[in-house]
Amino acid sequence: MQEGMIPALVVAASSFPAFLMARSFARQQPRLATLLRLAALAMLAGGAGLAWAAGDETRTLAVAVVLALAINGLGIFILFDYLRRRGPR
């Protein structure tokens, strides 16, 4: 197997739980489902990027930084959406 493919497959496979969660939230909370789908797509793109990097350290670092920024940014949006919907206590 080509160098760097195992991490790419792991990152891509980790997107499937996000897709499943998005499907379960689709009726009650469509905005949250959309954000989860975007996070899953970012993970799939990250897996493709890691496969493209093929073990090259510079490319791998670039893909990892972009993936971390995308996932954490979407995570912040999900958190804010949850807190906004929860309302004041």
C-alpha positions as CSV (number, residue, x, y, z in Angstrom):
1,M,0.0,0.0,0.0
2,Q,1.2,3.5,-0.8
3,E,2.8,5.5,2.0
4,G,0.3,7.7,3.8
5,M,-2.8,5.8,2.7
6,I,-3.7,4.4,6.1
7,P,-4.2,7.9,7.7
8,A,-6.1,9.0,4.6
9,L,-8.5,6.0,4.9
10,V,-8.9,6.5,8.7
11,V,-9.8,10.2,8.2
12,A,-12.2,9.4,5.4
13,A,-13.8,6.6,7.4
14,S,-14.3,8.8,10.4
15,S,-16.7,11.0,8.4
16,F,-19.4,8.3,8.3
17,P,-20.5,8.8,11.9
18,A,-21.0,12.5,11.1
19,F,-23.1,11.5,8.1
20,L,-25.2,9.2,10.2
21,M,-25.7,11.8,12.9
22,A,-26.7,14.3,10.3
23,R,-29.3,11.9,9.0
24,S,-30.8,11.4,12.4
25,F,-31.0,15.2,13.1
26,A,-32.4,16.0,9.6
27,R,-36.1,16.4,10.6
28,Q,-35.9,18.0,14.0
29,Q,-32.8,20.2,13.5
30,P,-32.1,20.8,9.8
31,R,-29.4,23.5,10.4
32,L,-27.5,21.2,12.7
33,A,-27.8,18.4,10.2
34,T,-26.4,20.7,7.5
35,L,-23.4,21.6,9.7
36,L,-22.7,18.0,10.4
37,R,-22.8,17.1,6.7
38,L,-20.3,19.9,6.1
39,A,-18.0,18.6,8.8
40,A,-18.3,15.1,7.2
41,L,-17.5,16.5,3.8
42,A,-14.5,18.3,5.2
43,M,-13.3,15.0,6.7
44,L,-13.7,13.3,3.3
45,A,-11.8,16.1,1.6
46,G,-9.1,15.8,4.3
47,G,-8.8,12.1,3.6
48,A,-8.5,12.9,-0.1
49,G,-5.9,15.5,0.7
50,L,-3.9,13.1,2.8
51,A,-4.0,10.6,-0.1
52,W,-2.8,13.3,-2.4
53,A,0.0,14.2,0.0
54,A,1.3,10.6,-0.2
55,G,3.6,10.9,2.8
56,D,5.2,14.2,1.7
57,E,5.7,16.1,5.0
58,T,5.0,19.5,3.7
59,R,1.8,18.5,1.9
60,T,0.7,16.4,4.9
61,L,1.2,19.4,7.2
62,A,-0.7,21.7,4.9
63,V,-3.6,19.3,4.7
64,A,-3.6,18.7,8.4
65,V,-3.7,22.4,9.2
66,V,-6.5,23.1,6.7
67,L,-8.5,20.1,8.0
68,A,-8.0,21.2,11.6
69,L,-9.2,24.7,10.8
70,A,-12.2,23.5,8.9
71,I,-13.4,20.9,11.5
72,N,-12.8,23.2,14.4
73,G,-14.5,26.1,12.7
74,L,-17.5,24.0,11.9
75,G,-17.4,22.7,15.5
76,I,-17.7,26.2,16.8
77,F,-20.6,26.9,14.5
78,I,-22.3,23.7,15.8
79,L,-21.7,24.8,19.4
80,F,-23.1,28.3,18.8
81,D,-26.1,26.9,17.0
82,Y,-26.8,24.6,20.0
83,L,-26.4,27.4,22.5
84,R,-28.6,29.7,20.5
85,R,-31.4,27.1,20.2
86,R,-31.1,26.2,23.9
87,G,-32.1,29.8,24.8
88,P,-31.5,31.7,28.0
89,R,-31.9,29.9,31.3
